[in-house]
Amino acid sequence: MAIWDIFAKAKAPKTKPLTSVLPMKGPLGSSVSINRGIVTWQGADAQGFVNDGYVSNDIVYSIVRLITEKAKIAPFHVYKTIDEFSAKKYKALMQNPDKITNWKEMKELHAKAFEIYTGDQRLNELLKFPNTEDTWSDMVEQWCAFKLITGNSFIYGKLIEAGANKGKPLELYPLPAQFMAIIANVEVFPPVRAGYQLYYGKLWSFTTEEILHDKYFNPQWNITGNQLYGQSPLKAASRTLTRSNEAKTASVSAFQNGGPAGVLFMNDDRFDPISGADQAIALKKSVSDKAGSQNFNQIAVSGYKVDWKEIGLSPVELGILESEKWDMVSLCNIYGVPSQLLNDAANKTYNNQQEGEKALTLRCAIPLLVSLRDNLNRKLWTDWGYKGENVYVDFDVSIYKELEANKTEQVAWLDKAWWLTPKQKYEEMGMEIPDYVDQTELEKLYIPSNIAPMDTFAPLEVPKNLNDLLNNK
């Protein structure tokens, strides 16, 4: 069944819509205003963020792809909470992954807090194939991409209408955020959601129970409920994005419409304009004969005085190429992506590619996944039929090998750590102990032979006549 056929069966919102807050231009309205005297970005709406940002700008496309490709590889599982205290501690620490220094301890904390739960087959199946079109990885990619581009992600849950699993999601579909509208009740304070609308060829209506909305923080409050939408990162970078797009347009225009680089003309007083024209034709033929790779470094010779006048400016002289470099860095900063991952040769902040990948995981991918996880669990516990059930959906960070300690440095450190037993060193490295190894020997401490206590050494006797000895007396 096509997704639009599913939409056709969607029920109208249960709460009567009082006003429609729209983040886009279109037949339903507009939230974009042009201030007199101030040039505003023409794409300052959700459709513009998609069309002028992700679709038309290679830098934004590359940044979003870097993040989503990193985020979508994390496997999700259904867990059951077995230690509430450890679970709360784990969730709190994961809110700021950039500050976590020991991911081995985080893995142990997670194992202490949760265990795999297989009691709900429907939920486990959703984490593999959320619908007939997408894998879970595909949906995570779309979920994260829409949020990165527009500041919002909308997931439609097609709910089971009868039976033992009534109210639980049968299928999940990511919706195009640029065409979504929130129906807001502005008669109460603060304004709250009363439903959702999707304008795509026609108007599709959804209840608040059917839609999971994940968004970024938006400080722009107004009486129509604009704060119910998330702010796109591209809105903060709108001028940079405009400059980047215009620089590319200007560069292409310079190549397509630049015409001749200059004018070569006769500047010899011995010729009048008429006779000079014949000499100019002969000069042009001489220059043309020297063209081609086979005539590389050949010199065209003229027996007459000539001159050259350059017309127009090159992209380098216009500063276009240099501007594009800084635009890339600025857009990377908006998303927290190390610019070296986009081949920024000038950025030497990280020592190697692995450090850059680690920063991408910690600063970009994991925060997105934490928000996705928390919003999904909130929806499961409230509107999607799992209220009161001890289930918890989470992602596995062990897939990100860049978070593991540097093995070379770890081995060098453990080699000097005589106060640890071999068994403890195996555990620290995350390695299994071979069966042929004597376990009792691994429990012992091995002190290096070159280490001895200070009290075993005799005190150094200094001669009383040291000064005399030094002075050869």
C-alpha positions in Angstrom: 0.0 0.0 0.0 1.4 3.4 -1.0 1.9 6.0 1.8 -0.6 8.3 0.2 -3.3 5.6 0.4 -2.5 5.3 4.1 -2.8 9.1 4.5 -6.2 8.9 2.9 -7.5 6.9 5.8 -6.0 9.3 8.4 -8.6 10.7 10.8 -9.3 14.4 11.3 -7.8 16.0 14.4 -9.9 15.4 17.5 -9.4 19.0 18.7 -10.9 21.7 16.6 -8.1 23.7 15.0 -8.1 27.3 16.0 -5.2 28.6 13.8 -2.8 27.1 11.4 0.9 27.9 11.9 2.7 27.4 8.7 6.5 27.4 8.2 6.4 27.7 4.4 5.1 29.6 1.4 2.1 28.2 -0.3 -1.6 28.3 -0.6 -2.1 27.9 3.1 -0.2 30.9 4.1 3.3 32.2 4.8 5.5 33.0 7.8 8.2 34.8 5.7 8.3 38.6 5.9 10.4 41.1 3.9 11.5 44.0 6.1 11.7 47.3 4.2 15.3 48.3 3.8 16.8 45.0 5.0 17.7 42.3 2.5 16.5 38.9 3.9 17.3 35.5 2.6 14.8 34.5 -0.1 14.8 30.9 1.2 13.9 31.8 4.9 11.3 29.1 5.1 11.3 25.3 5.2 11.0 24.8 1.5 13.9 27.2 1.0 16.1 25.4 3.4 15.6 22.2 1.4 15.8 23.7 -2.1 18.4 26.4 -1.6 20.3 24.5 1.1 20.5 20.8 0.8 19.5 20.4 -2.8 21.4 23.3 -4.4 24.5 23.7 -2.1 27.2 21.1 -2.2 28.7 22.2 1.1 25.4 21.7 3.0 24.7 18.5 1.2 28.1 17.1 2.1 27.8 18.2 5.8 24.3 16.6 6.2 25.5 13.4 4.5 28.5 13.2 6.8 26.3 13.4 9.8 23.5 11.1 8.6 25.8 8.4 7.3 27.4 8.4 10.7 24.1 8.3 12.6 22.3 5.7 10.6 24.7 2.9 11.2 23.9 2.6 15.0 21.7 -0.4 15.6 18.6 0.1 17.8 17.3 -2.5 20.2 14.4 -2.9 22.7 15.5 -3.2 26.3 14.0 -3.7 29.7 15.1 -1.6 32.6 16.6 -3.7 35.4 18.3 -1.0 37.5 16.5 2.3 37.6 19.4 4.2 39.3 21.9 3.1 36.7 19.5 3.8 33.9 19.0 7.4 35.0 22.8 7.9 35.4 23.4 6.5 31.9 20.8 8.7 30.3 22.2 11.8 32.1 25.7 11.1 31.0 24.6 10.5 27.4 23.2 14.0 27.2 26.7 15.3 26.9 28.7 12.7 25.1 31.6 15.0 24.3 32.5 15.0 28.1 32.6 11.2 28.4 36.2 10.0 28.7 35.7 6.3 29.4 33.2 4.6 27.0 34.1 1.2 28.4 32.5 2.2 31.7 29.5 3.6 29.8 29.1 0.2 28.2 29.3 -1.5 31.6 26.8 1.0 33.0 24.3 0.3 30.2 24.6 -3.5 30.8 23.9 -2.9 34.5 20.8 -0.7 33.7 19.2 -2.6 30.8 18.8 -6.0 29.3 17.6 -7.0 25.8 13.8 -7.4 25.8 12.1 -9.8 23.3 8.6 -9.8 24.8 7.1 -7.5 22.1 7.7 -8.8 18.6 5.9 -5.9 17.0 8.3 -3.3 18.4 11.3 -5.4 17.6 10.1 -5.7 14.0 9.6 -1.9 13.7 13.3 -1.4 14.6 14.2 -3.5 11.5 11.5 -2.5 9.0 9.4 0.4 10.1 7.3 0.3 6.9 7.1 -1.5 3.6 9.5 1.0 1.9 12.3 1.6 4.4 14.7 -0.2 6.7 15.2 1.3 10.1 18.6 2.7 8.9 16.7 4.5 6.0 14.3 6.0 8.5 17.0 7.2 10.8 18.7 8.9 7.9 15.6 10.7 6.9 14.7 11.6 10.5 18.1 13.1 11.1 18.3 14.8 7.7 15.0 16.6 7.9 15.9 17.9 11.4 19.3 19.1 10.2 17.9 20.9 7.2 14.6 22.3 8.5 14.9 22.0 12.2 12.0 19.6 12.4 11.3 15.9 11.9 7.8 14.5 11.7 7.1 10.7 12.0 3.7 9.4 11.2 2.7 6.3 13.2 -0.1 4.3 11.6 -1.7 2.9 14.7 -3.4 -0.5 15.2 -7.1 0.2 15.6 -8.3 -3.0 17.4 -7.1 -6.1 19.1 -4.6 -6.8 21.9 -2.1 -4.3 20.3 -4.6 -1.5 19.9 -3.0 2.0 19.9 0.5 0.6 19.1 2.2 1.6 15.9 1.9 -0.8 13.0 4.1 1.2 10.7 6.2 4.4 10.9 6.7 6.8 8.1 9.0 9.9 7.9 7.0 12.9 6.5 8.4 15.8 4.4 9.0 18.4 7.1 8.9 21.3 4.6 5.2 20.6 3.8 4.1 20.0 7.4 1.9 22.4 9.4 1.1 22.4 13.1 -2.5 23.2 14.1 -2.1 25.2 17.3 -4.6 26.1 20.0 -3.7 29.7 20.8 -6.6 30.2 23.1 -4.6 28.7 25.9 -1.2 29.6 27.3 1.2 28.5 26.3 -0.1 27.5 22.8 -0.3 23.8 22.3 -0.6 21.4 19.4 -4.1 20.4 18.4 -3.2 18.5 15.2 -1.1 18.4 12.1 -1.6 19.0 8.4 0.4 17.9 5.4 -0.1 19.9 2.2 1.0 17.8 -0.7 -1.3 18.1 -3.6 -4.1 18.1 -1.2 -4.6 18.6 2.6 -4.0 15.6 4.8 -4.9 15.8 8.5 -3.4 13.9 11.5 -4.1 13.8 15.2 -1.5 14.6 17.7 -1.4 10.9 18.7 -0.3 9.9 15.2 2.6 12.3 14.8 6.0 12.2 16.6 7.6 15.6 16.3 11.3 16.0 17.0 12.7 19.6 16.8 15.5 22.0 17.7 15.0 24.7 20.2 13.3 27.9 18.8 13.5 31.1 20.8 11.2 33.0 18.4 7.9 33.1 20.2 4.9 34.8 18.8 1.1 34.8 19.4 0.5 32.3 16.5 2.7 29.6 18.1 5.7 29.8 15.9 7.8 28.4 18.8 6.1 25.0 18.2 8.5 24.6 15.3 12.2 24.0 15.6 14.7 26.5 14.2 16.7 25.2 11.3 20.5 25.6 11.7 20.5 27.0 8.2 18.4 30.0 9.4 21.3 31.1 11.6 23.6 30.6 8.6 21.2 32.2 6.1 23.6 35.0 5.0 26.5 32.6 4.8 24.4 30.2 2.7 23.3 33.1 0.4 26.8 34.2 -0.1 27.9 30.6 -0.8 25.2 30.2 -3.4 25.8 33.6 -5.0 29.6 32.9 -5.2 29.0 29.7 -7.1 26.5 31.5 -9.4 29.0 34.2 -10.0 31.8 31.8 -10.7 29.7 29.8 -13.2 28.6 33.0 -14.9 32.3 34.1 -15.2 33.1 30.9 -17.0 30.0 30.8 -19.2 29.7 34.5 -20.1 33.2 35.9 -19.5 33.9 36.1 -23.2 37.5 36.8 -24.3 40.1 37.4 -21.6 41.3 40.5 -23.2 41.9 42.4 -26.5 45.2 42.1 -28.5 45.6 45.0 -30.9 48.2 46.7 -33.2 49.8 49.7 -31.5 52.3 50.6 -34.2 52.4 54.2 -35.6 53.6 52.9 -38.9 50.1 51.6 -39.7 46.8 53.4 -40.2 43.6 51.6 -39.0 43.0 50.1 -42.4 46.4 48.6 -43.1 46.8 47.7 -39.4 43.7 45.5 -39.6 45.4 43.3 -42.2 48.4 43.0 -39.9 46.1 42.2 -37.0 44.5 39.3 -39.0 48.0 38.0 -39.7 48.9 38.3 -36.0 45.8 36.4 -35.0 46.7 33.6 -37.4 50.2 33.4 -36.0 48.9 33.2 -32.4 46.3 30.5 -33.5 48.9 28.4 -35.1 50.8 28.2 -31.8 47.7 26.8 -29.9 47.4 23.2 -28.8 49.3 20.9 -26.5 51.9 20.1 -29.2 52.9 23.8 -29.2 53.3 24.1 -25.5 55.8 26.9 -24.6 56.1 27.9 -28.2 56.3 31.7 -28.8 54.3 33.7 -31.3 56.4 36.4 -32.9 55.2 39.7 -34.3 57.4 42.1 -36.3 55.1 45.0 -35.2 54.4 46.7 -32.0 51.3 45.2 -30.3 49.4 45.9 -27.0 47.1 43.9 -24.7 44.2 45.1 -22.6 42.6 42.7 -20.1 38.8 42.9 -19.8 36.8 41.5 -16.8 38.0 39.9 -13.7 38.8 36.2 -13.0 37.1 34.2 -10.1 40.4 34.5 -8.2 40.5 38.3 -8.6 36.9 38.5 -7.5 37.8 36.5 -4.3 35.2 33.9 -5.1 37.4 30.9 -4.4 38.7 32.3 -1.1 35.1 33.2 -0.1 34.0 29.6 -0.7 36.7 28.3 1.6 35.4 30.5 4.5 31.8 29.6 3.7 32.6 25.9 4.1 34.2 26.5 7.5 31.3 28.7 8.6 28.7 26.1 7.6 30.7 23.3 9.3 30.8 25.4 12.5 27.0 25.7 12.4 26.7 21.9 12.5 29.7 21.2 14.6 31.4 19.2 11.9 35.2 19.2 11.7 36.0 21.0 8.4 38.9 18.7 7.8 36.5 15.9 6.9 35.5 18.0 3.9 39.1 18.2 2.7 39.8 21.6 4.4 43.6 21.5 4.1 44.0 24.6 6.2 42.4 23.0 9.3 44.9 21.2 11.4 42.9 21.1 14.6 42.9 17.3 14.7 46.0 15.2 14.5 44.5 12.6 12.2 41.4 11.4 10.4 40.4 9.2 13.4 40.2 12.2 15.7 38.0 14.0 13.2 35.7 11.0 12.9 35.5 10.9 16.7 34.5 14.5 16.9 31.9 13.9 14.2 30.4 11.1 16.2 30.5 12.8 19.6 29.4 16.3 18.5 27.0 15.5 15.7 25.7 11.9 15.4 25.2 10.9 19.0 23.3 14.1 20.1 20.9 13.5 17.1 20.5 9.9 18.1 19.9 10.7 21.8 17.1 13.2 20.8 15.6 10.6 18.4 15.7 7.9 21.1 14.2 10.1 23.8 11.4 11.4 21.6 10.6 7.9 20.4 10.4 6.5 23.9 8.3 9.4 25.1 5.9 8.7 22.2 5.8 5.0 23.0 5.0 5.7 26.6 2.3 8.3 26.0 0.4 7.9 22.7 1.7 4.7 21.1 0.3 2.0 23.5 3.3 1.3 25.8 2.2 3.3 28.8 3.1 1.3 32.0 5.2 -1.2 30.1 8.8 -1.6 31.1 10.3 -1.2 27.6 13.1 1.2 26.5 14.4 1.7 22.9 18.1 2.6 22.7 21.0 2.6 20.2 24.3 0.8 20.6 27.3 3.1 20.7 29.8 0.2 20.5 29.5 0.3 16.7 31.6 3.5 16.8 35.1 2.1 17.1 36.6 5.6 17.1 35.3 6.0 20.7 37.5 3.2 21.9 40.8 4.0 23.5 43.9 4.2 21.3 45.2 0.7 21.5 48.8 1.6 21.0 48.8 4.2 23.8 46.7 1.8 26.0 49.3 -1.0 25.6 52.2 1.3 26.4 50.4 2.5 29.5 49.4 -1.0 30.7 53.0 -2.2 30.1 54.1 0.2 32.9 51.1 -0.4 35.2 52.7 -3.1 37.4 50.0 -2.6 40.0 47.5 -4.3 37.8 47.3 -8.0 37.4 47.4 -9.6 33.9 43.7 -10.4 34.3 42.9 -6.7 34.9 45.0 -5.8 31.9 43.0 -8.2 29.7 39.8 -6.6 31.0 41.0 -3.1 30.4 41.9 -4.0 26.8 38.5 -5.6 26.4 40.1 -8.9 25.3 39.0 -12.4 26.2 41.5 -14.6 28.1 42.6 -17.6 26.1 41.6 -21.0 27.4 45.2 -22.3 27.6 46.3 -19.6 30.0 46.6 -20.6 33.7 44.0 -18.4 35.4 45.8 -18.5 38.8 48.9 -16.9 37.2 46.8 -14.1 35.9 45.7 -13.1 39.4 49.3 -12.3 40.5 51.1 -9.0 40.5 54.3 -8.9 38.5 56.9 -6.4 39.7 59.6 -5.3 37.3 63.0 -6.6 38.3 64.6 -3.1 38.0 62.3 -1.6 40.7 63.6 -1.7 44.3 62.7 0.2 47.4 64.8 3.2 48.4 65.7 1.8 51.9 67.7 -1.0 50.3 70.3 1.5 49.1 73.2 2.6 51.4 73.4 6.4 52.0 75.9 8.2 49.8 78.8 9.4 51.9 80.2 12.8 50.9 83.9 13.4 52.0 84.4 16.2 54.4 87.3 17.5 52.3 85.2 17.6 49.1 86.2 21.2 48.5 89.9 20.3 48.8 89.4 17.4 46.3 87.6 19.7 43.9 90.4 22.2 44.1 93.0 19.4 43.7 94.4 20.0 47.1 
